[in-house]
Amino acid sequence: MAPPTPETLPPIEIDRALCDLCGACVALCAPDSIQISHALIRVDHASCTRCMKCLPACPVTAISGGVQ
């Protein structure tokens, strides 16, 4: 079986019910795929490289996807 690539990994998802909008994930997102605007957080899946740096950065584990 081939190792996963960004194209084959599940997309990053943020549980808005858990997210406290702290911005830790935003600060680590190099392509600026995660943005907070008007008290809402969103992921631009087209620009997300699925580097997974956001997953461990979230203090409330609101982010899922990528390698499980």
Phi, psi and omega per residue, in radians:
M1 nan 2.366 -3.119
A2 -1.274 2.548 3.083
P3 -1.144 2.666 -3.128
P4 -1.158 2.575 3.049
T5 -2.104 2.857 3.133
P6 -0.923 -0.580 -3.116
E7 -1.254 -0.453 -3.087
T8 -1.707 -0.176 3.127
L9 -1.357 2.593 3.055
P10 -1.083 2.617 -3.139
P11 -1.190 2.706 3.059
I12 -1.234 2.346 3.086
E13 -2.248 2.530 3.112
I14 -2.077 2.177 3.108
D15 -1.388 1.835 -3.077
R16 -1.143 -0.401 3.096
A17 -1.249 -0.492 3.129
L18 -1.638 -0.546 -3.044
C19 -1.096 2.283 3.109
D20 -1.810 0.218 3.084
L21 1.022 0.598 -3.121
C22 -1.215 -0.458 3.104
G23 1.532 0.071 3.140
A24 -1.034 -0.723 -3.140
C25 -1.210 -0.658 -3.137
V26 -1.079 -0.739 -3.115
A27 -1.101 -0.518 -3.099
L28 -1.641 -0.155 -3.058
C29 -1.449 1.751 -3.074
A30 -1.083 -0.729 3.121
P31 -1.451 0.158 -3.131
D32 0.996 0.666 -3.140
S33 -1.368 -0.375 3.117
I34 -1.848 2.192 -3.101
Q35 -2.381 2.551 3.044
I36 -1.964 2.215 3.135
S37 -2.601 2.301 3.114
H38 0.931 0.778 3.102
A39 1.097 0.431 3.048
L40 -2.245 2.495 3.080
I41 -1.893 2.468 3.128
R42 -2.521 2.741 3.103
V43 -2.021 2.226 3.015
D44 -1.527 1.700 -3.065
H45 -1.116 -0.445 -3.136
A46 -1.188 -0.570 -3.117
S47 -1.759 -0.182 -3.134
C48 -1.166 2.233 3.132
T49 -1.623 -0.021 -3.114
R50 0.969 0.761 3.103
C51 -1.260 -0.329 3.068
M52 1.282 0.156 3.118
K53 -1.131 -0.439 -3.105
C54 -1.295 -0.529 -3.056
L55 -1.023 -0.975 -3.131
P56 -1.277 -0.271 -3.133
A57 -1.311 -0.386 -3.062
C58 -1.337 2.028 -3.096
P59 -1.264 -0.255 -3.124
V60 -2.002 0.224 -3.137
T61 0.837 0.816 3.136
A62 -1.529 -0.114 -3.079
I63 -1.826 2.354 3.080
S64 -2.407 2.989 3.132
G65 2.027 -3.063 -3.121
G66 1.132 -2.445 3.140
V67 -1.354 2.141 -3.131
Q68 -1.583 nan nan
